[in-house]
Amino acid sequence: MWVGGARVVILNHQKEVLMVRHRQDGKDIWLVPGGSIEQGENAMEAACREVLEETGLEVDITNLIWHVEEVSPRRGQRFVNFFLGEIIGGRLTLGEDPERGPNHQVVEEVRFVSQKEMQDLEVLYPEYLKNELWEYLSRQDSCHHKAFKVRKER
C-alpha cells in the first residue's frame, strides 16, 4: 500500500525559501513544510494543513513541482508531492505537530533561507533541493520541466 505525503515550497519577495528545522534522533534536519496525507484529504489539502500547523501561514497551492515515488524494502511504497505555494494569510510562527504531545514536538525553527544558506545546511531533506529546486525556480515557465521522479534506494 502506498503512503502519501505533501511538501510546499514557499518563496518570499527576496526569493528565499521557507524551511523548517526538525530535531529527530539527535540531529537537525531542514525541510520545506509538509507531512502526511490524512484519511479523507487530498494532497493539496494536506499540504495547506501541514503548512498552517508548522508555520502559522495559510497558503494557496499554485503548481506541482514534483511527484516523487520511492519503493524500498526498508521504507515500503511512498510518494511525496512537492508543490509551489503562495502565502494568502496567517503570521509566520513556530507551529506544532498536533499528533505529538507538547514534550515531543520535532519542529524547532521556521525561517526563510537564501540559496546560499540552503547550500550550507548540514542536513537537508531531500538533498536534491540544494540544486534541483533552484533549477526549477530559474526555469519555471519552461515546457521541459519533468514533475515525475523515482527515487531508488541505495
N, C-alpha and C positions, 0 to 999 in steps of 0.2 A: 504494500500500500504506500502511496506517495504521501509525504508530509510537505506542506507548503509554507512558505514564508514570503514576506514582502519587506523591502527596504526602500527608503526615499532619499534621493539626492536633492538637497535644498540649497540654493545659492543666495547670498546677499548681494547688495549693489556693488561690492568690491570683488565679486566673483569668487568669494570664499565659500567653502562647503561646510554645512552644519554637520558636526561629528559628535558622537557620544563616546565617553570612555567608560568601559565596563571593567570591573575588577572581578576576575574569575580565576580560581585555582592559584591565587597568589600573584597573578600578573595582570598588567593593564593591557586591555585590548581596545583599540579605536575602531569604530564602525560608523556608518551612516545610520540614522534612526530606523528602527523596524523590528520585526519579530514574527511570530507565528500567526497563521491564519486560523481563526477560531471557527468552531461549528456555526454554520448559518451565515457567514460573511464571505464576500468575495475578496480577491487580493487587494483591490483598490480601497475597499472599506477597511481592511486590516491595516493597510499602510497608513491611512489617515488616523486611525485609532492609536496605533503604536507611536506615531509622531506626537500626538497630543499627550499620551501617557508619559513619554520620555522627555519631552521638551516644553510642554505647555503651549505649543503652537498648533493652530489649525491650518491645514494645507488643502490645496486642490491639486489633484494629480493631473499633470499636463501631458505626459508621454511615458511610454515604456522604453527604458534604456536597454535592459537585458532580461531575458528569461534564462536562468542558469539551472541546469539539471545536474544532479550528482547521483550516481549509483555506485555504492561501495559496500563491501561485505561488513565493514565496521559501522557505517552510519546508515545503511539502508538506502531507500529511494527518497530523494529530497529535491525540491525545487525552490528557487527564490526568484521573485520578480523584483527587479530594481527599476523604480520609477523616478521620473523627474517631477518634483513638486514645487508649488508656489505658495508662499505664505499668504493667507487670507484673514488671519485673526490670531488672537491669543497674545501671550507675552512669553518671551524666552525665559525659562526657568528650569532648574533641575527637577525632573519628574521622578516617577517611581513606577515600579512594576507591581500592579495590583495582585498578581498571583503570588507575590513574595511578601513575607511579613516585614515589619519595619526594621528589624535587625538583620535582614537577609537581602537587602537591596544590592543590586550589582551596578547600577548607573551611578557614577561618581562625579562626572563632569560633562557639561554640554557647552560647546562653543563652536564658532566658525573658525576654520583653518584655511590658510592660503595653500596654493600648490606647493610652495617651498616647504611650509610647515608639514604638509602631508608627507612629503618625501623623507622628512627627518623622523617621522613617527617610528618607534621601535617595533611595535606590533600593530599592524593594520590588517583588518579582515574585511573582505578578501584582499590579499596583497596586490592583485591586479588593479585596484583602484588607483594606485600611485601613478600608473601610466595610462591605462585604457580609459579611465574616466575623463582625463584631460583631453585625450584624443577625441573622445565622443563629443565633449563640450566644444572643441575647436571646429568640428565639422558637423554640428547638429543638424544643419539643413541638407546634408548630403544624402543622396539616394543610395549610397553604398554602405550604409550602416547595417550591420548584422546584429539583430537583437537576440538571436538564439545562440546559447553557448552550452557545451557539455564539459563538465569538469571530470577528469579521470583521476582516481586516487593513485597516488604514487607510492 
